[in-house]
């Protein structure tokens, strides 16, 4: 996963592109609390429980720009990762 920082507020998240239409976003420990949009959408300052539908438009635009500019390449990793669960 690649770390991307929102161009508007600087909130950092981890992002992985599986296809042009499929993007995985993983919020870091305090990212939702830093994003003003996420905090407002969830109704509390901590911003926990941010869903895919609530992805900040500015962060979404930042991710799209990074993908378009080649800074966020498509992953060749398949899900689930092959292996044995311990």
C-alpha positions in Angstrom: 0.0 0.0 0.0 1.1 3.5 -0.7 0.8 6.5 1.7 -1.2 9.4 0.1 -1.7 12.7 1.8 -4.8 14.8 1.0 -3.9 17.9 -1.0 -6.5 19.9 1.0 -5.9 19.0 4.7 -2.9 16.8 4.7 -4.6 13.7 6.1 -2.5 10.6 5.3 -4.1 7.3 4.4 -2.8 4.0 2.8 -4.1 3.3 -0.7 -3.9 0.5 -3.1 -5.3 0.4 -6.7 -6.6 -3.0 -7.9 -8.1 -1.6 -11.1 -9.1 1.7 -12.5 -12.4 1.5 -10.6 -11.3 -0.4 -7.5 -9.3 1.4 -4.8 -8.7 0.2 -1.3 -8.2 3.0 1.3 -7.0 2.2 4.8 -7.3 4.9 7.4 -4.3 5.3 9.7 -4.8 5.5 13.5 -5.6 9.2 13.6 -6.4 10.0 10.0 -10.2 10.1 10.4 -9.8 12.6 13.3 -7.6 14.8 11.2 -9.9 14.9 8.2 -12.6 17.6 8.7 -14.9 15.9 6.3 -14.7 12.5 8.0 -15.4 14.0 11.4 -18.4 16.0 10.1 -19.9 12.9 8.3 -19.7 10.7 11.4 -21.1 13.3 13.7 -18.2 13.3 16.2 -14.7 14.7 16.4 -13.0 11.3 16.5 -14.3 10.5 13.0 -14.3 6.7 13.6 -16.4 4.5 11.4 -15.7 6.3 8.2 -17.1 4.2 5.3 -16.4 4.1 1.6 -19.5 6.2 1.0 -18.0 8.9 3.2 -14.6 9.3 1.5 -13.7 12.9 1.5 -14.1 14.4 -2.0 -10.8 16.2 -1.7 -9.0 13.0 -0.6 -10.8 11.1 -3.4 -9.5 13.7 -5.9 -6.0 13.5 -4.5 -6.0 9.7 -5.0 -7.4 10.0 -8.5 -4.7 12.5 -9.4 -2.0 10.3 -8.0 -3.3 7.3 -10.0 -3.6 9.4 -13.2 -0.1 10.8 -12.8 1.4 7.3 -12.3 2.3 7.9 -8.6 -0.1 5.2 -7.5 0.4 2.2 -9.8 -2.1 -0.7 -10.2 -1.1 -3.6 -7.9 -0.4 -7.0 -9.2 -1.2 -8.6 -5.8 -4.4 -10.7 -5.8 -6.7 -11.1 -2.9 -6.6 -13.2 -0.8 -2.9 -13.4 -0.5 -1.9 -17.0 -1.1 -0.5 -18.8 1.9 -1.5 -20.7 5.0 -3.1 -19.1 8.0 -1.3 -19.7 11.2 
